[in-house]
Each structure stands twice: as C-alpha cells, then as structure tokens.
C-alpha cells in the first residue's frame, strides 16, 4: 500500500514539474551539419526549450535530410514538418516578391541590405502569413559571387561559360537564357560532379559554400564584386505557431532575433576567412574594370524587365528601388 501511495505521489509531482502540453517541432534544414547556420539553429533550440521550461523541443533534420526546400515547404503544408530553415528558393515559394532581393547587382553592401530588410520584413512576414506560415527570422546568409573556370570581367565573358543554375526557377532561368547565357540547371548536391565532368564550368555561390563544398578548385576565378545577398531564415507553419502558448511567443521571437544578429556577424567574419583560405589554395580574385559595373547592371536590368509584374510584383520592386535610392542618398558622403 505504501508503494502505491509513493507511486501516486511521484506521478502528481511529475505532473506539476513537467510542462502540460510539451511537444516536439520537427524542423527541416538545408544547412549542413556543423555549419554556422546549423549551430545557430541548435542554440535557438536550446534557448527555446529553456525559456518554455521544456514545453518546446526542436528536432532538427539538417543537410537536406528532409528534402530540398520545395519539399520542406510542401511538408510544412502537409503537417509533416512544423518548420524549416530556408534560403532564397524556399522563401520565394512562399512569397515570390522576395526574389527582388536577389536581383544581380541591385544590393551589394551590408548597409543597403540591412536598410531594405528592416523596412520590408513586416510586409514580407504578412505575405508569408497569408500562405499559412510564420516568419520567425530573416537574415543574410552570405554574399553570392561568380566562380568561373576562366576570368570574367564583362557580361559577354560569362556568356562563354556554362553556368550552373538552381533548378525550379523556370521564369528566372528563361530570362537568363534569353539574355544569351548558357544555363545548366544543377542541384547543389550535383554541382561537384557537374564541374568534374565539364557539364558546367561556372556557378553562383557564397564563398563559405564554395569553400566547404570544395567547388572552387574547378572554377578558381571569383568575382570581387558581390552579385547578390543570399537570404536565409526560419519559418514555422501557422498551425505550429498557434500551438505555442502566447505567453512565450514574444520572448521566443526576441531570442531568434538575437541569435540571427550574432549569426550575421559570424557569417561576415567566416566569409572573409573562407576567401583568404581559398586564396592560399589557388583562388584568384577578379576585380571588375571600372567601366564594367554599369554594363552588368544594365544587363541585369534588361533581364529583370521581363520579370517585373510576372515573377514578382512591380509595387514591391518599385518600393525596394526607392528604399535603395533613399539609403544611398543618405550615405552618399560616407
């Protein structure tokens, strides 16, 4: 009898100590294990669990285990995943207007990007919410550069290369092709083999990925000028977000914002280190001639004219252009 009473007492104590509706959120991620993005996600999981007293636990599936970004978005809609860490492609499937941030040579400095993101995050978040998702964080995950077999200075130089291009962006792919570029749809997981076989001899990636994937030795010329920012972030399905008690949500978002800020600073530092490391192993930095930047921007603008109002809204495009002009005017003397 005493044993039964002790067991009942233990059960009652455990009921008071353990969270009433503890649940696990499955998070898919394309970030490789041990990468700075994966480490940041693990830290987020640790802090969320701590401040909710064990109520929220994240189970992370890194390195594309849960599928590519389109797969992860689909699995969130189906309820298989509760959330995902995505880059440009995943965001675009939820809100095509985010592609404006990736227009080549439109945004090329941290200041420009931070200014635009600060102003546009609420609009992006609201558009994503309408699709059934909660935008937790959005951050810069690196700067995309050209990596090519031979040096590239002008748009016509790039047209002589076979450029690897992320599959699934048919309108953008067609725009590049119509502009005269040789585009070869290539998944990141297939890029090394494509470079080795000669199927492609150029690609667009941030230095961190170009170095960690050992792609750069096969395309050892990197453009000094940044092409566009790689946007990353984390989203939850709206259904998952609503399961989280309201009293925890604001604190969870504050933690996510703090960690994303730390990740941003770390990414900038690691990217510089990655470039220096690759230079020691044969990477050559190609500085565009003074007269080339306007030619690149003109070529990009010509291509984007075919997408405005189709792939993304003219309203958002015009708004971001206005913000960039506003920022550049304020900082013209700096």
N, C-alpha and C positions, 0 to 999 in steps of 0.2 A: 504493500500500500504506500509505504514511504517512497519507494522508487517511482510509483505512478505520480505522486504529488510533485516529486522533483522534476520529472519529465514535463509535467504541465507548467510548472514554474519556469522552466527553461524555455518552453515554447512561447510563453507570454512575454518573457524578457526579450527574446529574439524578435518577436513581433513589434516590440517597441523600438528596438535598435535598428532593425533593417528598414529600408525605405518601402513604403506601402505598394508602390506600383513601379518598381525597378524594371527597366527594360534596356535591351541592347539595340543600338542603332548600327546597322551594317553600312559601312562607308566604302565605296569603290574608289580607287585612285590610280591614275596613270603614272604617278610619280614613283620612280624606282625605290626599292627598299634601301635604306641607309643614305638616301639623298637628303639635302637640307629640307626639302618640302615634306618628305615623309617624317623626318624627325620633328618638324614643327607640328605636324598632324598628331603625332604621338603625344607631344607635350600638351596640345589642346585637349586630347582625350583624357590625359591625367588630371588636368585642372578642372575640366567639366565634371568629372567623376567626384573630385574633391569637394567642389562647391555645392554639389547636389546631394552630398552625403551618400554617394553610391547609387543614386537614382539613375543617372545616365552613364552608360558604358558604351564606348565606341569599339566596334570590331572592324579593323581596317584590312582591306584587301588591296595591297599595293601592286605596283608594276604591271597594271593591266590584267590582273588575275580575274577581275570581274568583267572583262571585255574592254573594247575600245570605248571612247567617250560617248558615241552614239548608243552603244549597248547599255552603258551605265545610265544614261538619261531614260532610255526605254524601261530599264529595270526599276528605276525610281517610280515611273508612272504605273508600273505593274505591282509595286509594293514589295518587290524582291529586295531592293536596296532602300535604305532610309535616307541616304545622301551620297554625295560624290564630290571628289576633288577634280576639277576640270580645268582645261585651258581654253584658248580661243574657240576651238571647234565645238566643245561642249556648250559653252555659253551661247554661241551663235545658234545652236539648235533650239535654245530656249528663247532667245531674243536676237534675231538677225541684225538688229541695229548696232550691236556691239562690234560688228565687223568694221565699222568706221574707225575704230581704234587701231586696226591692223593695216590700214591703207599705207602702202610703202611710202616712206619719206614724209609722211604727214606729221607724225610726232617723233621727235628724235632726241629729246632731253628728259631727264627725270622731272625737272620743273614743269615742263609742258604737260607731261603725263599726270603728275600729281594734281595739277590745277584742273585738268579736264575730269579726272576721276572724282575729285571732291565735289565738283558741280553736277556730275552726271550719275553718280551712284544711286541717288534716290529714284531717278527716272528709270534706270536700268533695273533696279530692285523691284519697282512697281510692275514693270512689264514682265519680269520673270515670275512674279507672284500670280499674275493673271494666267500663267501657263501651269500653275499648280506647284510652284517651288518657292522656297525661302532663300534669298541671298544672304549668306552668313558673312562672308568676306570676299573681297576682290583685291588683287594685288598684282604688282609687276613681278613676273617670274623669270625675267631675263630680257635681253635685247637681241633681236634676230639680226644676223649678219649673213651676207653671201659667203659661202665657201665654194671655191671653184678649182678645177684642175689647172687652168691657166689664168693669169691675171685678168681681171675685168675692171675697166675704167669707165666705159660708156654703155648705154643700153644695147647698142649693136654688138658689143663684145659678149654680152650674156646670151644673145641670140645664137651664138655659135656653140653654146653648151647644151647638154641635155639635163634639164632642171627637174630634180625630184620635187613632187608636189603632193601635199596631203590629200588623199582620196576623200570623196564625199562632198566636195565644194564645187559642184559642177558649173555653176554660173561663173565663179571666180576663175576656174580652170579654163573655161571657154574664152574669158576675157583676155587672159594671158596668151592663149593660143592665137586669138585674133590680132593681138599686138605683135605677133611674129616670134614668140618664144617657143622653144621645143619643150613641152611639158610632159613629164612622165609620172603618172600617179603612183606613189610609193609610200607604203606604211612605214613608220619609223622602225618597226621591228624587222623590216626587209631592206632597210637602207644600206647596211653594210654589204650585204650580198649584191645589191644592185650596183654599188660602187665598184666592188671587186670584179664583177662581170662586165663592167663598162656600159651597162644599161643606162646609167646616169653618171654624170661627172660634175655635178653641181647640186647644192642644196641650200636651204634656208634654215638655220637653227641658231639658238643662243650658244655662245662659246662653252657654257657648262655642259650642255648636252653633246656638243661636237667633240669635246674632250673626253667625257666619261664614256661615250659610246665608241671612241677610237675611230671616228669617221674622218677626222681632219687629215690624216696622212694621205688619204686618197683624193683629197681636194684641198691642198695645202695653202691656198691663197684666200685670205679672209679680208673682206672689205672693212676698212677702218670705220667708215660711216655706218651708223645703225640704220637698219631698214625699217624696223617697226618694233614696238614692245610686244613681248609675249605675255598675255594676260592670264593669270591663274586665279583660282578661287574655290570656295566651298559652298555647296548648296545642299539644302535638305528638302525632302518632299514636304509640301504644306501639311499633309496628313501627319507626318512625323513631328513637325514643328508644333502642331496643335496638341500633341500628346504630352509635350513638356509643360509642367506646371508654370503658370505665368510668373510666379514669384522668382523663378530662376532665369527667365529669358534675358532680361536686361544685363545681368551680371555675366551670363554666358557670351553675349554679344561683345561686351567690354573686353573679356578675355581674348576672344577671337581677334578683335581689332588690335589689341596689344601684341599678340603673337605675330600677326601679319606685318605689323610695323617692324618688329625685330627681324622677321624673315626677309623683309625688303632690304634692310641694311646689310644683312648677312649675304644676300644674293649679289648685291653690288660688289661687295668685297671679294666673294668667291669667284665672281666673273672675271675680275681683274687678275686674280691669281691664276685662273684657268688659262687666260690668254698668255700670261708670262710662262707658264709651264709648257704650253703648246709651242711657243716660240723657241724654247730650248730643244724641241724635238722636230724642228723643221717648218713650223708655221711661218708664213710670210704675210705681213700686214700690207694691204694695198690701199694707199691713200689716193682718193679720187682727185683728179686735176681740178683746179679752181672752177673751170667752166663746165664741169660735168654735173654738178648737183642740180642745176636748173634743168638740164636735159633729162635727168632721172625723174625729177618732179613733174616735168611736162609729160613724159611718157606715162607716168603713173596716173596723172590727172586725166589723160586721154582715155586710158583704160577704165577708170572709175566712172567716167561719164556714161558708160554703158550699163552701170550697175545702180546708179542713183535712182531711187524710186522703184527698183526691181528687187535687188538683193537686200537693200536697206532703205529706210525712209529718207526722203530729201529733207524733211524737217529736222531730224536728228543730225544728219550730215551738216546742214547749214548751221545748226546750233554749235556743234563742235568746232567748225571753222571759225565761227565768231569768237568762241572762247579762246582759241589759239591766237587769234589776232589781238584779242584783249590782253592776254598774257604777254605776248611779245612786245606790245606797245608799252606795257608797264615796266618791262625789264629790258628795254632797248639799250639803256645806258650801262647795264651790268655786263 
